[in-house]
Each structure stands twice: as C-alpha cells, then as structure tokens.
Amino acid sequence: MKVPKETVRMYKLNSKEEVAIIGGFDIRRNDGVIATISFCQESI
C-alpha cells in the first residue's frame, strides 16, 4: 500500500536514535507486522 508523501513515521534505530521515514510503501505480514520501504532519489 502506498503511503501519502505527507505521512511521517518515526522509527527507533536503537535506544538513543530515531529516524523519520516520509511516505514510502507499507508491506504487512500475516502476523500483523508492518514494514515501510522508502526510496531516496538524488540527482547530480
């Protein structure tokens, strides 16, 4: 499922650091766990 670009989710990397994921795609497993995939495109 595609997530709107306005959606921002915060994920913990460890006990001290978090990362913001903007937009992306959600994949839901049968047990309910959700993974978010986000791509960064940079132009030179």
Protein Blocks (a to p, Z undefined) as FASTA:
>chain_A
ZZdfklccdddfblmbccddeehiddddfkopacddddddddZZ
